[in-house]
Amino acid sequence: MAQKSSSSKPFRTGKYFCVTVEMAATPSPVFIHNASFIEVACGEHFSAAISTNHDLYTWGRSENLQLGYNMPKADAPPASTKPPSRLGQGGSPMPRVVPALAGRVHAVSIGTDHVCAVDQEGQLYTWGRGSFSQLGLGDSKDRVEPSAVPGLTPVIDVSTGWRFTVCVCEDGAVYSWGAGSAGQLGHASKLRRRVPTPVKFFEQWRGSNVRVSTLSCGETHVFALTNEGKLYGWGSNENGRLGVGPEVQDSTIPTEINLLHPVRQVHAGNRHSACVDEGGSVYTWGCGSNGRLGHGTTDDVYVPTKVVSTVLTKHVRVVRAKCGVSHTCALDRKGQLYVWGCGNSGRLGISGSKHDDKVRPVRLAHPHPLQGVDCGANHNVALSKKDGRLVSSVRLTVKVPCHHLIYLPFCSFCFFCSFCSLCSFLFSLFFLVLSVLLQGGVGCVGACVQQGAVGARQPSRGREQWDWRDWRRRW
C-alpha cells in the first residue's frame, strides 16, 4: 500500500479535481481512460507513452516546456499559489495527448529537458529546452510545441541525452547535435553543434551491409549497436561508463566495446550502462554506487561484467535492460521484471523495503507479465503484456469533490466526461429517494483516482457528508 511522503500535499486544483503526490511501494496501474500502449519512455522527472493508435501521451514536470503542450487554464493553479517543486510550473499530473502529433507517432526519446519524436513517415520532431541547441533547429530557443527538424532523411531511431541528441537515418548515416563538452557528439572535438551533423566514423560503412540499428544516450556518453551485434561507444568515460577500461578518459570518436557475444540490446544510464547479449545475459559497467550494477558491491566497474545472482540464473533469458539515474531494471522473455540499485523514493517497487538499496537483482512481483519498461530518475513505467496498460512506481491521488450524489464504480472516468452533467441527476435522484426511505438520510461516497507517475484508480474509504443546499446549487 502506498505511503504518503512527507512532502505530499495538494498542489493543483482544477474544475473537477485536486491532486496529491504519493510514492508507491509497489507498481500501480496508470489510469488512462480507454487506451492501451506499445511503447513507454521516462525522463528525469516526466514520462511519455505511445498508444496503439499512435497518440503520444506525456505527463510530469515541465519547467523546460518538454511536455509538448500548454496546460489548460482551468487546470492551472491560482496565481497566488506557488506550485511545489515536484511538478513545477506548467507540469501535468495526468497523461495528456500531445495535440500537434496526434495519431502519427512511431517512436519517442526523452532527454533531461527536451523530447524527440519520430512520426510514421520518419520525420523527426523536437521540443523543450534549446539552450544548448539540442533541438537541432539552428538556434538556442526553447520550443513549447513539436517542431520538425529539417535536412534529415527518414529517421529510424533517435536518442536524447543531457542536452544533446543523436539519430540514425534510413540510409545508415548517424547525426548528432547539441552540447559536446565530453566528446559525446563523436566529431573528434568537444564543440557544440547547432544543427544535425553527420558522425564521420560511420560513413565508412556506406554501401555495405553493416549499419547502426540502435542508439542510446546517457548523461554524456553514447552507444551505437550495429545489425551484426557489435557495440560502439563514445563520450565521457567517468566511472568507467563507456566500458573501455580505466585508461581512457573521454572518447571523442566511436570506440568498439569488447564483449564475448553479439549484443542484442543496450541502454546508457546517467553514469552507468547495461546491455543484453544474444544468450539473454545482462552485463553492466560504470558507476557502482547504490549497487546499481547488480554485482553485490558498490564499486565502479570499467569493463562490461555479467550480472549473476540467485534470480538471474543461466536459465533466465533477459530481453531488455534499462538504466535509471541510480537503479537498473531487467525484463526477461516471460515478462518478469528484475530490479536493483537505489531504493530511495520507492523506485524499486519492492513492498516493505521502499528505501532500501539492493546490490543484487530482486524479482519484482506483479500480477501480469510485462512487455516493456523504462526508468526515470526516481520512477519507472512499465507496459503490461495482458492489455497494453501502463504500470508505474510513483502514484498521484486525485480526489474528486462531491459534485454528484453518488460515485458510480461502473463509470470508469465519469467525472471527466459529460456523464455528471447529463445523466447523473436521474441516478442521483433515485439513490436519494432510496437512501431516505432506507436510512432516513443520505451520504455521498467520495471518489479518488490513484495516478501512478500517474496512477491507479481506487475508491476512497472515507465518506463526504452531503447537504441538500449543495445539491440545489449544483443543479
N, C-alpha and C positions, 0 to 999 in steps of 0.2 A: 504494500500500500504506500502511496506517495506521501512523503512528509514535507510539509511546507518549510521552505528555507527561511532563515532569519530575515532576509531582505524581501520576503514575499509580501506584497501589498497590492491593492487595486491600483492600476496605473492608466487605464484607458476606459472612458465611458462613451458609448455610442448611443444610438437611439433605442436599441433593444438590449444591450448587454454591457457588462463590465468584466474585465479580465484580471485574473490574478496568476502570477507566475509561481509554479511549483517545480521541484525536481521529482523525477520518477525513479523509485528504487528498482523497478523492473520495466521492460519495454511496454509501451502503451500504444494502442491504435491511434492513428491520426484521423481526426474526424473531418472528412471531406465528403460532402453530400453527393452520392451517386457518381463516383469517379473511381476508376482503377488506373494503375500506373505501370510504366515499363522501365523507368529509369529514375534514380534519385541522385542528388548531389548535395554536399554540405560545404558551406564556407566557414569562416571563423565564428560568426555569430548569426548566420542566416542559412536558409536551406532552399532547395528547389526540387521540383519533380516534374516529369513529363508524363502526361496521361496517355491512355490508349488512343484518344482522338487527337493527340499531338498538341494539346494545350500545355503551356508552361505555367506552373504554379510556383510562386515564391513567397517567402514569409521570413520574419525575424527582424533584425536590426537594419537600419537604412541610413546611417549617418552620411554615407557617401553615395546615396541615390541608387544603390545596387539592386533594389527590388524591381526596377523596370517600370514603375508607375508611381503616381502621386496618390497618397492615401485620401479617400473621400473625406470631405469636410465634416460630414456627420460623424465620422469615427475619430476625428482629431481631438486631442484633449483641449480643455479650455485654455485660453491664453494665459490665465493666471496660474495654471497648473504646470509645474516643472516635471517633465517626464523623467522617469528613473533611468539609470544607466543601462538597464538590462535590454530595453528596446531602443531607447534614444528617440530623437525627434524623427517622425515620419515612419517609424517601424510598424510592421503589421504582425499581430499575434496570431493571425489565421491565414491559411493559404489563399492566395488570390491569383487569378489568371492575369498574365501579362498581356494586355489587350492588343498591343502592336504586333504580337506574334501568334495570335490565337489560331489554333488548328494547323500549324505548319512547322513545329519544332521537332528536329530529329535528334539533336544532341545538345548538351549543356555542360559547361565547366564553370566553377566558381573559384575566384581568387580571394585574396584578403579583402579587397574593397571594390572589385569590379567583376563583371559577369560576361561570358561569351556564350552565344548560342548559334547553332547551325540549323538552317531550315532544310526542308526536304529536297531542295534543289542545290544544296551545297553553299548557299550564301551565308557568310559569317556576319553576325551582329554583335556589337559590344555596347556596354553602358556601365555607368557607375563613376568611380573616381578616375580622372585622367591626368593627374598632376605629373606623372612620370611618362606620359604618352603611352600608357599601357593599353589604351583603347585602339591604337593603330590608325587614328584619324588625322594624323599630321599636326596635332596641336596638343595642348595640355589642359583642355577644358573638360569639365565634368559633363556627363550626359544623364538625364533623367530617364529617357526612353531609349529603346534599342536603335542603334544607328548602323547602317550597312558599311562594312569595311571594303573599300574599292581595291581593284587591282589583283584579286586573287582568283585563281581557277577554282572549280568546286572543291570545297574543303571536306575532307573525310574524317579528320579528328582534330581537336583543339584542346589545349590545357592551359590553365592560368596559374600563376604563382604570385609571389609577393611583388605586385606592381610590374609584372611583365607577362607576356603571352607568347606561346609557341603553337604553331599549327602545321599540319601536313596536308598537301593538296592531292588531288586525284592523279596528277602527273608525277607524284613522288617527291616534289620539292617541299622542303621544310623551311618555314619562315618564322622569324622571331622579332619582337619589338618591345619597347618599354625600358625599364631600368636594367643596367648591365654591370652593377658595381662589383659583382663576384664572377664575372665572365659567363653568367647564365644564359646569355643570348647566343653563345657559340660562334662569335665572329672574330675570334683571336684578339679581342680587345675587351675593355670594360666600359666602353662608351654606350650612352643611351641611343636608342633608335626610335624615331618618331613614327615611322611607317613600317609595314611588314618588309623585312629584308631577308633574302634567301641565305640560309646557312650553307656556305660553300663546301663544307666537308661532304655533304650528301649529294652534291652534284656529280660526283664520280660514279654514282650508281645509275645515272640517267641512261635509259636504253637497255638496262639489264633487268633480270627478274628479281633482283634484290631491292626492297624498298621499305621505308618505315611504315609500320601499320598502326602503332600506338605511341602516344606521348604522355608523359606525366611530369608535372612541375611541382616541386616542393617550395620551400621558402625562397631559397636562392640556388637551387640546383634542378637539373632536368635529366630525365631518362627517355631514350628513344628505343623502342623494341621493333626489330625487323620481322618480316614474314618468315625468316629462317630461324627465329628464336634467339638471335644474338642481341645483346643488350649494350647500349652505349650511354654514357653519362658525361655531363659537363656542368661547370659552375663551382660553387663552394664545396670544399671537402672538409669543412669544420666538423669535428667529432667523427669523421670517417663516413659521412653520409653518402659519398659517391661510391664507396666500396672499392677503391683502387689502392688501398694501403695508406699508412700514416705519412709516407714521404711526400705526397702531393698535397699542396695547399689549395689552390684554386686551379681549375682547368678551363681555359677559355675556348677550347675546341673539343669536340666529342672524343671520348676515350672508351675503348671496349672494356666491359666488365667481365672478368673471367668467372664462369660458372661451369660445373661439370656437365650439366644437362641443358638442353634448349629451354628457354624461358617462354612461358605462355601468358603471363600477366605480371605487370609491375606497377607499383604505386610509390610516389615520393611524398613523404610527410614533411612536417616542419623541419625537423633536424634528424630524422631517421628515415629509413627506406625499407621496402619489403617487396618480394617477388615470389611467384609460384612457378615451379618448373613443370615439365611435361608429365612427370610422375605424380604430381599433386603435392609435392613437398613445399613447405614455406621456408624462405630464407629472409633474414633481417640483418641490418647493419646500421651503424651510425650511433647517435647519442643513446645511451642506455639508462638514463635517469628514470626513476619510477618503474623500472622493469619493463619498459615499453618494447624491448627487443624479444622478450619471452625466453631468455636463456638462463633464468634463475639468478641473475645478478643485475647490478645497476651500472656495470662497466660499459664503456664505449667499445664498439666493435668496428674494425676498419675494413673488413672484407665480408662478403656475403656468407652467413653462417646458418646452417639448418636449424630450425626450431624443432626440438624433440621434447616431448612430455608424455605423461601418462594418458592424456586425452588425445593429443595429436600424434598418434602412433603411425606406423608404416601402412596400416590398413585404412587410414583416413586419407581421402584424396581431396585436397583443397582446390577450389577453382578460382577463388578470389581472395586477395588480401588487401586491406585498406589501412592507411596510417592517419591518425589524427595528430594533434599537436603533441600529445604525450601519452597516447594509447594506441592500440592496434586491434583490428578485428580480422578474422578469417572465416570464410564461408566454404563449407565442403559441398560435394556434389549432391548430397542428400538434403541440403537446405539447413544444416545445423550450423549455428554460429558459435565461434570461439572468441574470447576477448582476453586482453591482458594489458598491463601498464597502469597508468594513473587512474585511481578510482574516485578522485575528487568530483563533486557535483553529481555523483551517481552515473557518470558517463559509461561505466562498465555494465550497468543494468543488473547488478548482482544483488538480489534481495538480502538484507541483513548485514551487508558489508559495503554500504553505499560509498564510503570514503576511503576504503582500504585499497592500497596498490596491490597488484598481482604480478609477480615476476615470472610466472608460468601461465600458459594458456588455461583458461577455465571454460568449460562448456556451458553455454547460456541456455537456460530452459525457456522454451517458447511453444505454445500450443500448436502452431502450424509451421511447416518448413518455409524457409526464406529463399528468395531467388536473387536478391541484390542487397547491398549495404554500402553506406558511405559514412565517413567520420568527419565531424567538425572539430572545433577547438575543445568543446566540452559536452558535445552531444553526438548522437548517431541517428541516422534514419535508415530503416530497412524496408524491403519490399516483400510482402507476403506472397508465397507461391500459390496459395489457395485461391485468392480472389484479387490479387494485384493491389491490395490495400497497403497503406504506409504504416510503419511502426516506428515509434521514437522513444528515446530515453529521457526526454525533457517534456514536462507537462505544463499546460496552462489551464486554469479553471475559468470558464465563462459562466457567470451567474446571470440568469435571466430574471428581470423583475416580474412581479405579478400583474401582467397586463391582461391576461385572460384568467378565467376562473379555475381552470384545471389543466394540468400538463398531460398531454396525450402521448404515451410512450410509443404508439404505433406510427406517429408522425415524426420521422427521424430528424427533420430540420424545420419543424413547424414555425419556430419563431423567426426564421429568416426568409420565409416565403410569404405569400399572401393569405395563408390559412387563418392566421389570427384575426385579421380584419374582415375576412369574408365569411368564414364558416363557424368559427368558434363560439359565436353568440348563441347559436342553437344548441350546441353541445353544452355550453356553459349554463344555459337556462335549464336544460334537462337535469344536469347534475346538481344545480342549485335547488331545484324543487325536490329532487330525490334526497339530498342530504338534509334539507329542512324537515322532510317527512320522517326520515330515519333517525336523525340526531338532534333535531331542533336547532341547527346552526350550520355553518359552512366553513370549511377551511380550504386553503389552496396550497398544493404542493409546489414548492419552487423547483425550477429545473436548473440543471447545471450541465455543462459540456466539458469533459476533460480533453484538453487540446495538447497533444504531445508535440514538441518543437514545432509541435502543436497538436494536440491531443485527442483523447478518447471521451466519448460521451458516457456519462454515468449519472443516474438520478440522484438528486440531493436527498439527504436523510432528514433534513430539517423541514419544518412547516412554517409557512408565512401566514400570519393572520390576515384575514380579508375583511374589509369594511365595505358595506354596500354603497357608501358615498363614493369610494374609489371606482367602483363598477359603473356608477351613474356618470361620473366624469369621463370615464373611458369611452362610453357609448353615447 
